[in-house]
Amino acid sequence: MKRNLAAILVALAALAGCGGAPEQAASTPPADGATPTATPATGEIRLAYVTNGIDPFWTIAEAGVNAAAKDLGVSCETLMPPKGIVDQKRMVETLLSNGVQGIAISPIDAANQVDLINQAAKITNVITQDSDAPGSNRLCFIGMDNYKAGRAAGKLVKEALPDGGGIMIFVGRLEQLNAQQRRQGVIDELLDRNVSSGDQAAYDPPGFTQLDGKYKILGTRTDNFDYAKAKSNAEDAIASYPDLACMAGLFAYNIPSCLEAVKSANKIGAIKLVSFDEQDPTLNGIKDGHVQGTISQQPYEYGYQSVKVLTALAKGDNSLIPESKFIDVPIVVVTKENVEAFHTKLNELKGG
């Protein structure tokens, strides 16, 4: 077993040296549908699912977590860091000090969280979900191929703008590997670069623009999960770029914010919208014809599969870990043709 006392003390000391002593992990806020998990009975498998922020996207993933925990007879707490990487680190430290038997984490900044993940992996089973940290000792990654998903979003932009035009990309932060890969997929698709997911070229820098050719990449706006900033970014883009023809949002809340800005500017129809994920405003926008489509990564499955894999690992069963260490959750491209059925199924999964 990994959890001998000496290993725990050594690893926790290393974690504390990286930026502060452990403190009580913050549970999912009640407003986002979370219920703190009670301390389980002795002998029960205790797991944790750590997100990269607070968003309705993660509420859907939490529904999958809870369903799997019930089906498999384990305890799994969902934790959503409200203030980014510092909160996420403290949550992991607290989980380790409490002897949790497995953690599924969506790293906020993979490059700078390798040490955290590696220290945690010395004590317990650690997997990544939603966003990967491939340079770490995580046991596997559960999620979609974010580069391919970005290219799928790029195809939606092409469908929305068959004659071409100017595109602005919106995203929470580019430190996350999934954000980098989605953005690059969109850009490569629009510029018709012949690059495969496993052999993609170096990432274009955050300030990258491409202003010649059929599709013009006007830039990338980040908001660091600040919803007010996300909306102001959209408003500024509308005011600053008369040739803006499409907004591509890479995080769940981006296009709902863009949709508000487009409505306020009386630009519905004039500016096309392409989204990721499945917030209700996005799905309703597709139904109304205001949003071209969205790329769903099935967050319910992220939650369910994470608990399934961690439960097996806690029992000493490694058979669910593929040789590639990547469990691919297929994307769903949602457009007007399938949005009603998709939305109905989503509400069923959420218990609504």
C-alpha positions in Angstrom: 0.0 0.0 0.0 1.1 3.5 -0.7 -0.3 5.0 2.4 2.3 4.3 5.1 2.7 7.1 7.6 6.3 8.0 6.6 5.4 8.5 3.0 2.4 10.7 3.9 4.5 12.9 6.2 7.3 13.2 3.6 5.0 14.1 0.8 2.9 16.5 2.8 6.1 18.3 3.9 7.1 18.7 0.3 3.7 20.0 -0.6 3.8 22.5 2.2 7.2 23.7 1.0 5.6 24.5 -2.4 3.4 27.1 -1.0 1.7 26.9 2.3 0.3 24.5 4.9 -2.7 22.3 4.2 -6.1 23.7 5.1 -9.7 22.4 5.0 -10.8 21.7 1.4 -13.7 23.8 0.1 -16.7 21.8 -0.8 -18.8 22.6 -3.9 -20.9 25.6 -3.1 -24.6 24.7 -2.5 -25.7 27.2 -5.2 -24.0 24.9 -7.8 -25.8 21.8 -6.6 -23.1 20.2 -4.5 -23.5 18.5 -1.2 -20.4 18.0 1.0 -19.8 14.3 1.5 -20.1 13.0 5.0 -17.2 11.0 6.5 -17.7 7.4 5.3 -17.7 4.4 7.5 -14.4 2.7 8.2 -13.3 0.5 5.3 -15.4 2.3 2.7 -13.4 3.5 -0.4 -13.1 7.3 -0.3 -12.4 9.2 -3.5 -12.3 12.8 -4.7 -13.1 14.6 -7.9 -11.4 17.9 -8.2 -12.4 20.4 -10.9 -10.6 23.4 -12.3 -13.3 25.9 -11.2 -17.0 26.5 -10.6 -19.3 26.2 -13.6 -22.5 24.4 -14.6 -20.3 22.1 -16.7 -18.9 20.7 -13.5 -22.4 20.2 -12.0 -23.1 17.8 -14.9 -19.8 16.0 -14.2 -20.8 15.8 -10.5 -24.0 14.1 -11.5 -21.9 11.4 -13.1 -19.7 11.2 -10.0 -22.6 10.7 -7.7 -24.2 8.1 -10.0 -21.0 6.1 -10.2 -20.4 6.3 -6.4 -23.9 5.0 -5.8 -23.6 2.2 -8.4 -20.2 1.1 -7.1 -20.8 1.6 -3.3 -18.1 4.1 -2.7 -17.8 7.6 -1.4 -16.6 10.4 -3.7 -16.6 14.1 -2.9 -16.6 16.7 -5.7 -14.5 19.8 -5.0 -14.6 23.0 -7.1 -11.9 25.6 -6.4 -13.4 29.0 -6.5 -10.1 31.0 -6.9 -8.0 28.9 -9.2 -4.7 27.1 -8.7 -4.0 28.0 -5.1 -7.3 26.7 -3.9 -6.9 23.6 -6.0 -3.5 22.9 -4.5 -4.9 23.3 -1.0 -7.7 21.0 -1.7 -5.3 18.3 -2.9 -3.2 18.7 0.2 -6.2 18.3 2.5 -7.4 15.3 0.7 -4.0 13.6 1.1 -3.9 14.4 4.8 -7.3 12.9 5.1 -6.2 9.6 3.5 -8.3 9.7 0.4 -7.8 6.6 -1.8 -7.9 8.2 -5.2 -8.1 11.7 -6.8 -9.3 12.7 -10.3 -8.1 16.2 -11.0 -8.5 18.7 -13.9 -5.1 20.5 -13.7 -5.4 24.3 -14.0 -1.8 24.8 -15.1 -0.3 21.4 -16.1 3.2 22.6 -16.7 3.4 24.1 -13.2 1.5 21.4 -11.3 3.6 18.4 -12.2 5.3 18.5 -8.8 2.0 18.6 -7.0 0.6 15.7 -9.0 3.7 13.7 -8.6 3.8 14.2 -4.8 0.1 13.2 -4.6 0.8 10.1 -6.7 3.3 8.9 -4.1 0.5 8.7 -1.6 -2.6 7.8 -3.6 -4.0 6.9 -7.0 -4.1 10.0 -9.2 -5.7 10.4 -12.6 -6.4 13.5 -14.7 -9.7 14.3 -16.3 -11.0 17.0 -18.6 -7.4 18.5 -18.9 -4.3 16.4 -18.8 -0.8 16.7 -17.3 1.1 14.3 -19.5 4.5 15.1 -18.0 3.3 13.9 -14.6 3.0 10.5 -12.9 -0.8 10.4 -13.2 -2.0 6.9 -14.0 -4.3 7.9 -16.9 -6.2 10.7 -18.5 -10.0 10.6 -19.0 -11.4 13.0 -21.5 -11.7 13.9 -25.1 -9.1 14.5 -27.7 -9.1 18.3 -27.3 -7.2 19.0 -30.6 -9.7 16.9 -32.6 -12.6 18.7 -30.8 -11.1 22.0 -31.7 -11.0 21.0 -35.3 -14.6 19.9 -35.1 -15.4 23.4 -33.8 -13.5 24.9 -36.7 -15.7 22.9 -39.0 -18.8 24.5 -37.4 -17.3 27.9 -38.1 -16.8 26.9 -41.7 -20.4 25.9 -41.9 -21.5 29.2 -40.3 -19.3 31.2 -42.7 -19.0 29.3 -46.0 -17.7 32.5 -47.6 -15.1 33.2 -44.9 -14.7 36.1 -42.5 -13.1 37.3 -39.3 -13.1 35.1 -36.2 -12.3 35.9 -32.6 -11.6 33.1 -30.2 -12.6 33.4 -26.5 -11.4 31.2 -23.6 -10.9 31.3 -19.9 -7.2 30.8 -19.7 -4.5 29.4 -21.9 -2.4 27.8 -19.2 -4.7 24.7 -19.4 -3.5 22.1 -21.9 -7.1 21.5 -23.0 -7.6 25.1 -23.9 -4.3 25.2 -25.8 -5.3 22.1 -27.8 -8.8 23.3 -28.6 -7.6 26.7 -29.8 -4.9 25.1 -32.0 -7.5 22.8 -33.5 -9.8 25.6 -34.4 -6.9 27.6 -35.9 -5.5 24.7 -37.9 -8.9 23.7 -39.2 -9.7 27.3 -40.4 -6.3 27.6 -42.0 -6.6 24.1 -43.6 -3.4 22.9 -42.0 -2.9 19.2 -42.6 -1.9 18.2 -39.1 -3.0 15.1 -37.2 -3.8 15.1 -33.4 -0.7 13.1 -32.5 1.6 15.1 -34.7 0.5 18.7 -34.4 2.8 21.5 -35.0 4.0 24.0 -32.3 1.2 26.0 -30.8 0.6 29.4 -32.3 1.4 32.0 -29.6 -1.5 33.7 -27.7 -1.2 36.9 -29.7 -1.3 35.0 -33.0 -3.4 36.6 -35.8 -3.9 35.6 -39.5 -5.5 38.4 -41.4 -5.1 37.2 -45.0 -6.9 34.3 -46.7 -10.5 33.2 -46.6 -10.7 32.9 -42.8 -9.1 35.7 -40.7 -8.0 34.9 -37.1 -8.5 38.2 -35.4 -7.1 37.1 -32.0 -7.7 35.3 -28.8 -9.3 36.9 -25.7 -8.9 35.4 -22.2 -10.9 36.1 -19.1 -9.5 33.9 -16.3 -13.0 32.5 -15.5 -14.3 36.0 -14.8 -17.8 36.0 -16.3 -18.1 39.8 -16.3 -14.7 40.0 -18.1 -15.9 37.4 -20.6 -18.9 39.6 -21.5 -16.8 42.7 -21.7 -14.3 40.9 -24.0 -17.1 40.1 -26.3 -18.5 43.6 -26.3 -15.0 45.1 -27.0 -14.5 42.7 -29.9 -17.8 43.7 -31.4 -16.9 47.4 -31.1 -13.2 47.0 -32.2 -13.6 44.7 -35.3 -16.2 45.8 -37.9 -15.3 42.7 -39.9 -16.0 40.3 -37.0 -18.2 37.6 -38.4 -17.9 34.7 -35.9 -17.1 34.2 -32.2 -15.7 30.8 -31.1 -15.9 30.1 -27.4 -13.8 27.3 -26.0 -15.1 27.2 -22.4 -18.7 26.5 -21.4 -19.6 30.1 -20.4 -17.9 31.9 -23.2 -20.7 31.7 -25.8 -23.5 32.5 -23.4 -21.5 35.7 -22.6 -20.9 36.4 -26.3 -24.6 35.8 -27.0 -25.6 38.4 -24.5 -23.2 40.9 -26.1 -24.4 40.1 -29.6 -28.0 40.6 -28.6 -27.2 43.9 -26.9 -25.4 45.1 -30.1 -28.3 44.0 -32.3 -25.9 41.7 -34.2 -27.9 38.4 -34.0 -27.4 36.6 -37.2 -24.7 39.1 -38.4 -22.2 37.5 -36.0 -22.2 33.7 -35.9 -21.5 31.8 -32.6 -19.7 28.5 -32.2 -19.5 26.9 -28.7 -18.1 24.2 -26.5 -20.1 22.3 -23.9 -23.8 22.4 -23.0 -25.0 25.3 -21.0 -28.7 25.9 -21.3 -28.3 29.3 -22.9 -26.1 27.7 -25.6 -28.5 24.9 -26.3 -31.5 27.3 -26.3 -29.5 29.5 -28.7 -29.0 26.6 -31.0 -32.8 25.9 -30.9 -33.5 29.6 -31.7 -31.0 29.6 -34.5 -28.7 32.1 -32.7 -25.8 29.6 -32.2 -24.5 27.5 -35.0 -23.6 24.5 -32.8 -21.5 23.3 -29.8 -19.0 20.6 -29.1 -20.1 18.5 -26.1 -17.4 16.6 -24.3 -19.9 14.6 -22.2 -18.9 15.8 -18.7 -21.3 13.3 -17.1 -19.0 10.5 -18.5 -16.0 12.3 -17.2 -17.4 12.0 -13.7 -18.7 8.5 -14.0 -15.6 7.0 -15.6 -13.3 8.7 -13.2 -15.0 7.1 -10.2 -15.1 3.7 -12.0 -11.4 3.8 -12.7 -10.4 5.1 -9.2 -12.6 2.4 -7.5 -10.9 -0.3 -9.5 -7.5 1.1 -8.6 -8.3 1.3 -4.9 -9.1 -2.4 -5.1 -5.8 -3.2 -6.7 -7.3 -3.7 -10.2 -5.3 -1.9 -12.9 -7.2 -3.6 -15.8 -9.2 -0.4 -16.7 -6.0 1.5 -17.5 -5.3 1.2 -21.2 -1.7 1.0 -22.6 -2.1 4.5 -24.0 -3.1 5.8 -20.6 -5.9 7.7 -22.4 -9.6 6.9 -21.9 -11.3 8.6 -24.8 -14.7 10.0 -24.2 -16.2 10.7 -27.6 -17.4 14.2 -28.5 -20.9 15.0 -29.6 -21.5 17.7 -32.1 -24.8 19.4 -31.3 -26.6 21.4 -34.0 -30.2 22.3 -34.6 -30.8 18.8 -36.0 -30.1 17.0 -32.7 -30.3 19.6 -30.0 -33.8 18.7 -28.8 -32.9 15.1 -28.2 -29.5 16.0 -26.7 -31.1 18.5 -24.3 -33.7 16.1 -23.1 -31.1 13.4 -22.4 -28.9 15.9 -20.6 -31.8 16.9 -18.3 -32.4 13.3 -17.6 -28.8 12.7 -16.6 -28.9 15.8 -14.3 -32.1 14.5 -12.7 -34.1 17.5 -14.1 
